[in-house]
Amino acid sequence: APLFTRVDVGIASAALGRPASRLAMIDMGVSDEVKLRCRKIREEYKEARRYTRQLKRDLESRVLPPLFEIRDSGGGFDEEQLELLEHWIDELDEFETRIMHFCGMILTQYNELLSDEYSGNTIPGRSTLTSILEKLKQKLWIEKRGISDDSSLFSILLELREEVKSVEAQLVAAQGAYDRLTSPSSPDSVVVALENVRNLLYDITRDDSGPLFDKVEETHELLNAVETSLNKCARSIDGSSDSLISVLEKVMCSGISMEMIDGIIADWNSLARKHGISPYSLPNCHASLRDELDGNVEALNKFPEAENAE
C-alpha cells in the first residue's frame, strides 16, 4: 500500500466525525483474530456485569432489621451478636409454627366449603371467601423474594379477616330481620303489628252479619294471606337447611373467631414493629436472618469475586 494517498478532504473530515467510521478505519488495520478475541471479551464482560448486578440485587433484596449489625471483618459474629441473632430466629421460628398451624385450622374448618365448591354445589356468597381460601392453601411462610405485598401471606390473612367480618355482619343483619318479622316480644315486629291490626278490626263491629261484617271478614281474610306470606318469609330467613341464616352459618367458620384472627394479625404487626420492618416483609426477614446465621448468604460470599471478574 502506498505511504501517501490523495483523498477528498470534505469526505474524509465528515467520515472522521462519525464514531462508527473511525472504528471502521481502525478495524481495517486489525486482524480478524484480534477482532474475534475482542468480541469474545466483550461478551464475557457483559455476562460478568450481568452476574454482578444480579448478586447486588440479591443482597439489596435481603430484609434485615435496622438494628442488625453486619458481620465483622473476619466474616463472623461476636458472642453478643450471635446470641441476639439466635434469639430473633427462635422467636420467628415459633411464630412461623403458630401461623402455619393457624392456617391449617382455617383450611380444616372450611374444608366442607372447598369440597362443595369443587363438586359444583356452590352456595351463593361463597365465591369471595373460596377465592381467599384457595390463595391461602397455596401459601407458604417463606416464599421467593420479590413477591408483591398484595400476594403475601399477611395480605391474604387481612382479606380473610375482612371477609369473615363481613359475613358476621350479614348474619347479625339476617337475625335482626328475622326478629323484626316474628318476635312476639318486640313492639316493632311485623307479627305484633299484624296482631294489633287484627284486634282493631275486631273492635269495628260486634255484628255477625250485614255489609260491615262482610267487609271486616274480607279484611281478615286478607290479613290471613299476609300472615301466610309472613310465615313463608320468616322460614326463608331461618327455618330450613337452605334458609338465609343457614347459608351464612355454613360460610362462617365455627371454630375460628374474629378474636383469634385479630390476635394473629396484632402479634404479626407487633413482631414487625419490633424489627422495624413492614409486616408484609416479616417472613423474608426471617429467611434473611437464617441465612446470616448459617452463613448461606451466597451473594455476600460471591460478590467480591464477581466484582474482580468484572
C-alpha positions, 0 to 999 in steps of 0.5 A, a space after each residue: 500500500 502506498 505511504 501517501 494517498 490523495 483523498 477528498 478532504 470534505 469526505 474524509 473530515 465528515 467520515 472522521 466525525 462519525 464514531 462508527 467510521 473511525 472504528 471502521 478505519 481502525 478495524 481495517 488495520 486489525 486482524 480478524 483474530 484480534 477482532 474475534 478475541 475482542 468480541 469474545 471479551 466483550 461478551 464475557 464482560 457483559 455476562 460478568 456485569 450481568 452476574 454482578 448486578 444480579 448478586 447486588 440485587 440479591 443482597 439489596 433484596 435481603 430484609 434485615 432489621 435496622 438494628 442488625 449489625 453486619 458481620 465483622 471483618 473476619 466474616 463472623 459474629 461476636 458472642 453478643 451478636 450471635 446470641 441476639 441473632 439466635 434469639 430473633 430466629 427462635 422467636 420467628 421460628 415459633 411464630 412461623 409454627 403458630 401461623 402455619 398451624 393457624 392456617 391449617 385450622 382455617 383450611 380444616 374448618 372450611 374444608 366442607 366449603 372447598 369440597 362443595 365448591 369443587 363438586 359444583 354445589 356452590 352456595 351463593 356468597 361463597 365465591 369471595 371467601 373460596 377465592 381467599 381460601 384457595 390463595 391461602 392453601 397455596 401459601 407458604 411462610 417463606 416464599 421467593 423474594 420479590 413477591 408483591 405485598 398484595 400476594 403475601 401471606 399477611 395480605 391474604 390473612 387481612 382479606 380473610 379477616 375482612 371477609 369473615 367480618 363481613 359475613 358476621 355482619 350479614 348474619 347479625 343483619 339476617 337475625 335482626 330481620 328475622 326478629 323484626 318479622 316474628 318476635 312476639 316480644 318486640 313492639 316493632 315486629 311485623 307479627 305484633 303489628 299484624 296482631 294489633 291490626 287484627 284486634 282493631 278490626 275486631 273492635 269495628 263491629 260486634 255484628 255477625 252479619 250485614 255489609 260491615 261484617 262482610 267487609 271486616 271478614 274480607 279484611 281478615 281474610 286478607 290479613 290471613 294471606 299476609 300472615 301466610 306470606 309472613 310465615 313463608 318469609 320468616 322460614 326463608 330467613 331461618 327455618 330450613 337447611 337452605 334458609 338465609 341464616 343457614 347459608 351464612 352459618 355454613 360460610 362462617 367458620 365455627 371454630 375460628 373467631 374474629 378474636 383469634 384472627 385479630 390476635 394473629 394479625 396484632 402479634 404479626 404487626 407487633 413482631 414487625 414493629 419490633 424489627 422495624 420492618 413492614 409486616 408484609 416483609 416479616 417472613 423474608 426477614 426471617 429467611 434473611 436472618 437464617 441465612 446470616 446465621 448459617 452463613 448461606 448468604 451466597 451473594 455476600 460470599 460471591 460478590 467480591 469475586 464477581 466484582 474482580 471478574 468484572 
